Amino acid sequence: MNIIKIILLAGEESGLIYAERLKDALQAARPDAVLEFRGFQSEGFKTADLAVMGLIPVLMRLFFFLGVARTMKRLIREWKPDIVVSVDYPDLNLKLDSYAKSLGIPAVHIVCPQVWAWRQRRIPKVAAALTKLLCFLPFETSIFAAYEGKGFSARFIGHPMVDLFAEEERNAASATQRDGGAPTRSRLALLPGSRIGEIQRILPRMLAALRLLVAKMPGAFDVLIPAASEKAYAEIERLVRVITPSSACHLEILRGKAREVLRQADCAVVASGTATLESALARCPTVVVYAVAPIVAWFLRRMITGVRHVGLVNVIAERVGIPPPMPELLQEAFTPEAVAAQISEWLTDARARDKAVAAIDEAVAHLKSDGDAIGNAAREILSCI
């Protein structure tokens, strides 16, 4: 039986989830072969140590990351894999991909770096580092059209989150559906982000908007807030206790279950990030919000020049030429009054909600491809060996 040696590089939890699913898809596509996998974890590096964000934290651990790079390059050089596959985590992974390609080993990267938003000068460097780039967003392949066929190709495989939602919808045991039977009160979801700093900046404005809504529509709706971690749960609970009296409305904080909450909700206020895609796939009318420190906002406005929107489905809509389906309230525009005005329309007007859902569906349709995304990735990877 053939042996196929694959180095699979995933430096963050989200990438590890995709990597584990990819292992199964690769084996299913090549049942005639034994697949051997190596990666950061097999060489003794923990995901928690690798998943460092921000320039200063990275610089503080510079010697650690230089050691990681040396170890992985030695693995590539001495183990001689048939292919190197990396998932996201581009700052380190693309350097390792480039090293593999320089040795004549095919290098495939999954998840296009956000060169469409900022640092467009990276585009030729990304193409030079890779044999193949597998993209989750439909417009990303066109960015690399000038490099196609020059030892590089970019392919749209669809977004795995689309397949995950479809799978959960098919599995009634694991998916929470909207209640049937008699009408119930409306439900509003608040998703203030996963990091403590985000929650502290964003949730107070959400709760201030909630107070305005409660004053306008007392007893008309319930509120659900999913927490991404125990630390997030504790901070959300503290802020709710300080800002929103328990008598103001029926408010429930949940541990996790963000996708279930979004499926149940009639509308949502969501901090910009992956959760905005989840709300779109849940077909939940959503206001996208975000706020950072003023100096950070000044910097970002000068760095992010490739797009006008931050919500992922809005970026897709912008690229394919359709109206953005989710209102965005960012920085100074993110006020309790503006949030309350939009949410009150969706809570009181079923036609406005239906219109918002139809617009979301139109944008989400562009995330779908033939077949499932991870299966498509497996086929594209094996075609390089």
C-alpha positions, 0 to 999 in steps of 0.5 A: 500500500502507498504511503503519503506523507503530509505536513499539516500546519494549523496554529490556532484552534479554528485551523485545527478544527478544519485540519482534523476534518481535512484528515478524514476527507483526505483518507476518504479520497485515498482509501488505497493509501496510508496517510501519515501526518506531521505538524506543529503538534507532533513536534511538541508545540502547543496551540495555546503557545502558537496562537499569539495575537498582536505585534508586541506579544509576538515580539516578546516571544520572538525567539520562541517563534524563531525556534518553531520555524527552525524546527519545522523547516528541519522537519520539512527538509529531513522528513521529505513530505509529499506535500505541505498543507497549511491552514490560515495562520499566514504569518508563519505558515506562508514562510514554511510553505515558501521553504517547502516550495523552494525544495520542490515540495508542493505547498498548499494554503487554505484560507486566503490572507485578507489581502483584499482588505489591506496590505495588497503588496503581499499578493505577489509574495503569497503567490510566490510562496505557494503551489495552490491557494484554496479560498473560502470566498468567491472573489478571492481567486480573481485577486491572483489571476495575474499569477495563475499558471506560473507555478501557482493556482488559486481555487474557490472551494466554498466556505466550510461554515456553509456545510456545517450549518447545512449539516446541523439543519439536517440533524434535528438532534443537534440543531435548535429550530425556531419554535413551532406552534403558538407564537412566542415573544420576539427574541433578540440576540446580543453577541459582544465578541469573545475577548474581554476587551471587546466585551468591555468596549461593546457590551455597554453600548448594546445594553444601553440600546437594550434599555431604550428598546425596553422603554419603548416596548416593555415586555415585548421581547426576550434577550439571549447573550451567548458567551464564548468562554467562562471568562467571557460569561463572568464579564458579561454577567458583571456588566449586565448586573451593573448596567441592566436591572434584572427587572428590565427584561427577560435576559439569559446568558448562555455558555456557548451555543452562539449558532443555536441562539442565532437560529432562535433569534428574530434579530441580532446585534453582533460584534464584527468577526466570524459571528457575523457570518454565523448570523447570516447562515442562521438567516438572522437580521443583524446589525454589525457593530464594533468599536476600538480605541480612537488611536486604533481606529485612526490607524485602521482607517488608513490601513484598510483601503480595499473594502468599505465594509467589515461584516463578511457578508457585506464584503461579499455583497460589495464585491459581487455588486449587490446591496450590503444586507447588514447595517454596520454601526462602527466607532462613532456611529455605534450609538445606543440610539442608532442600534435601537432604531434598527432593532425596533424596526425588525422587532415590530415589522415582519415585512422588514425582517423578511426583506432583511432575510432575503438580502442575506440569502442573496449574499450567502448564495455566493459562498456555496460551491459544488460539493462540500468545502473540505472535500473539495480541499482534499481533492485539490490537495491530492491533485498536487501530489 
